[in-house]
Amino acid sequence: MSASAPVTWPPSLWAATAPAGPALPALEGEVQADVVVIGAGFTGLSTAIHLREAGVEVVVVEAAEPGWGASGRNNGQVIPTLAGHDPSAMVARHGEAGERFNAVLRDSAQYLFDTIRRYDIAAEAEQAGWVQPVHSPGRFKLAEKRVREWSSIGAPVELLDKAATARMTGSEAWFGGFWNRTGGHINPLALARGLSQIALTLGAVIYARSPVAGMTRQGERWLVKTAKGSVTARALVLATNAYTDAFEGGLAPAIAAEVVPVLSWQMATQPISDNIAKTIIPDRQAMSDTHRELYFARWDARNRLVTGGAAVFPGAGGDNLRKPVAERLLRLWPQLGEVSFDYVWSGYIGMTPDDVLKPQVPGYPRIHRLGPDAFGWVGCNGRAVALSVSLGRELARATQGVQVETLGLPLSEPKAQPMRDLVRRIAPLALPLYRALDAREI
């Protein structure tokens, strides 16, 4: 991407509705800072804000524009859990560091909404809660386990029987579930652009359209180089996740090799009339269920249902997803009548599958010390909206010498995904198996 070339935004609902982002320069020449952050998504921008709140000089270098990657393309659900692992699994994997991480994750949705309110960010934020219905009677044990585990560490979760789930979702399709009161949903691109403006207001410097070609340690400083400039800094945060090698293959090969970018499709219906909308998730919670091929939906500020799907071969612009996802919505909520989609778009989720034979099964996030005063993380596994903002706070503290033994950063060494490129290609082929398994459970 040329520093002078305009950025092409995916034709998403968020790009059509989010307030414009700030006008930002490209990086040219040599720049000095105390901390350099690579990537202007939620993590990078949160890191910059927390550093500036502490009076630390920070420069953010972004390959495109703030929110151009996953932070501005996702469904906007604010969920304070991991997709595939409960608190006991994190403790088994990371011990006391896992316990601290669990506390960060538990409070992450509340922290995000508090941040939005504190800075008055126009992000269409609705803290209505997040509900996870179960799609078969047998999966109700999963809801019971998750409520038991999360309530044991103080999360505001509640088990729902079939009737309560039907009242909350407006659908008889599910067999119970649980909900967390601190969750909700936002316009993710509006949030990213709002965070970038807050960072600038606090005194951060953000460079856009400046893909980083490499980062190296030179003496006591980090050197970050782009095509037309460089940043030298004492400390560094890498916040690129699924897009680590999307622009420059040499940026962080070890980090890029451990994350599998998996394409995720998002879709927004035409606006739904008020009389119908009040019968579908009437209290406007975010919703994502227990299907392996996830069923998820939330309202936006204009009464559009924002949902999505996956396909082995999604076709041009995801067009062949329109019919099956519309049919799914009608199975859940027949009162919708005819369903059409005004927006269909896609972006990459950073997956870290722990089983190479199950490439779409969510793994654990990977958080690393990259060298002296340098940290980064990958592996959102579809749950980074809340978590990334809180991890930005933790990473900012880590660069300032706060002992990582006191932070919610379970550090590990980068570990390449076996056959990463092959897994990336075959991941969609697992969908027929997941559909069969989901149907068999019912």
Stockholm file with secondary structure:
# STOCKHOLM 1.0

chainA/1-442         MSASAPVTWPPSLWAATAPAGPALPALEGEVQADVVVIGAGFTGLSTAIHLREAGVEVVVVEAAEPGWGASGRNNGQVIPTLAGHDPSAMVARHGEAGERFNAVLRDSAQYLFDTIRRYDIAAEAEQAGWVQPVHSPGRFKLAEKRVREWSSIGAPVELLDKAATARMTGSEAWFGGFWNRTGGHINPLALARGLSQIALTLGAVIYARSPVAGMTRQGERWLVKTAKGSVTARALVLATNAYTDAFEGGLAPAIAAEVVPVLSWQMATQPISDNIAKTIIPDRQAMSDTHRELYFARWDARNRLVTGGAAVFPGAGGDNLRKPVAERLLRLWPQLGEVSFDYVWSGYIGMTPDDVLKPQVPGYPRIHRLGPDAFGWVGCNGRAVALSVSLGRELARATQGVQVETLGLPLSEPKAQPMRDLVRRIAPLALPLYRALDAREI
#=GR chainA/1-442 SS CCTTSCCCCCCCHHHHHSCCCCCCCCCCEEEEEEEEEECCSHHHHHHHHHHHHTTCCEEEECSSSTTCSGGGTSCCEECSSCSSCCHHHHHHHHTHHHHHHHHHHHTHHHHHHHHHHHHTCCSCCBCCCEEEECSSGGGHHHHHHHHHHHHHTTCCEEEECHHHHHHHHSCSSCCCEEEETTCEECCHHHHHHHHHHHHHHHTCEEECSCCEEEEEEETTEEEEEESSEEEEEEEEEECCGGGTTSSCTTSCHHHHTTCEEEEEEEEEECCCCHHHHTTSSTTCCEEECSCSSCCEEEECTTSCEEEEECCSSCCGGGGGGHHHHHHHHHHHCGGGCSCCEEEEEEEEEEECCSSTTCTTSCCCCEEEEEETTEEEEECCTTCHHHHHHHHHHHHHHHHTTCCGGGTTCCBCCCCCCTTHHHHHHHGGGGHHHHHHHHHHHC
#=GC SS_cons         CCTTSCCCCCCCHHHHHSCCCCCCCCCCEEEEEEEEEECCSHHHHHHHHHHHHTTCCEEEECSSSTTCSGGGTSCCEECSSCSSCCHHHHHHHHTHHHHHHHHHHHTHHHHHHHHHHHHTCCSCCBCCCEEEECSSGGGHHHHHHHHHHHHHTTCCEEEECHHHHHHHHSCSSCCCEEEETTCEECCHHHHHHHHHHHHHHHTCEEECSCCEEEEEEETTEEEEEESSEEEEEEEEEECCGGGTTSSCTTSCHHHHTTCEEEEEEEEEECCCCHHHHTTSSTTCCEEECSCSSCCEEEECTTSCEEEEECCSSCCGGGGGGHHHHHHHHHHHCGGGCSCCEEEEEEEEEEECCSSTTCTTSCCCCEEEEEETTEEEEECCTTCHHHHHHHHHHHHHHHHTTCCGGGTTCCBCCCCCCTTHHHHHHHGGGGHHHHHHHHHHHC
//
